[in-house]
């Protein structure tokens, strides 16, 4: 039930649908900047510390975490190159930016991990499960709105962006089911997913989203973009 509710949060992006086209176009760069900050904050303040907390303290274990982080970064680098090559030969969807697909893949992986964590928490204690679910919800709300804005900014129409964001969010349910039935057998084998996902978040934010908001040469708009980027990080600090 917790993962179903969290998956439904993807529809929060529908709040953007009520905005007029002129207003939406004006705030989209701010939402993209906010999403970049939220991804950076989520990677450095949640995913990497969570991975470090869950492994046995030791130089080799910490080293492996950062190896997986680099692998995540490189994997999404290669994936974007493949998507770009595919789109170069695809006449049907040439207008869709490659980072739109990357955000769907990485967010799906993040949602899957959230489902695993929620399942593990409920298996440990019902109250811990509720607290963990509330923590996940608190960081999902700003992230889902930001992701939806990135999908629109990347070329998807509003309805398709909402649908694809929801499909990506369903990975939380899959993670919850797998976690509930298989977590004891898998054990620490899923820990690599945390830094791997962090690497994907860092790549998308640094390689795709931040360059998008830096294209604006107007000082006022650049300042607003940077402040909304910081806001995304600050929210991740607070939750």
Residue, then its C-alpha position, 0 to 999 in steps of 0.5 A: x500500500x505504501x509503494x502504491x501511494x508513493x507511485x501515485x505521487x507521480x501525478x503531482x506533475x499534473x499540477x503543472x498542467x493547470x498553468x497557462x502555456x505562457x506561464x509554463x514556458x517561463x517557469x520551466x527553466x526554474x523547474x529544470x534548475x530545481x530538478x538539477x539541485x534535487x538530483x545533486x542533493x539526493x545523490x550526495x546527501x541521501x543515496x551515498x550516505x545511505x550506502x556508506x551506512x549500510x556497508x561494513x566500515x572499511x577502506x575496501x568497502x568505501x572504495x567499492x561504493x565509489x567504484x559503483x558511483x563511477x560505474x553509474x556515471x559512466x553507464x548513463x554516459x554510454x546510455x545517452x550516447x546510444x540514445x543520441x545515436x539512435x535518435x540521429x537515425x530515428x525520424x519519428x522522435x528526433x525532437x525528444x532530448x536524450x536526457x528525458x529518457x535518462x531521467x526516466x531510467x534513473x528515476x525508475x531505478x531510484x523508485x525501485x530502491x525506495x520500494x526495497x527500502x520500504x519493504x525492508x523497513x516494514x519487515x523490521x518493524x511496522x512503525x519503522x516502515x511508516x516512518x521510512x515511507x513518510x521520509x520517502x514521500x517527503x523527497x518524492x514530492x519535489x522530485x516528481x514535480x521537477x522530473x515532470x518539468x524536465x520531461x516537458x522541457x525535453x520535448x514530451x507533451x504534457x499527457x505523455x510526460x505524465x504517463x511516462x513519469x507514472x510508469x517510472x514510478x511503478x518501479x517502487x511497487x516492483x521494488x516493494x514486492x521483490x524486497x518483501x519476498x526476496x530481501x533476506x535471500x538477496x541480503x547486501x547484494x542490492x547495496x550497489x544500486x544506491x551509489x550506482x543510482x547516485x552516479x546516474x543522478x550526478x551525470x544527468x544533473x551535471x551533463x544535461x540539466x545544468x548546461x541547459x540552465x546556463x544557456x541563458x545569458x540574461x543575468x537576472x534569469x541566471x540568478x533565479x536559475x541558480x537560486x532555484x538550483x540551490x533550493x532543490x539542494x536545500x530541500x534535500x538537506x531539510x528532508 
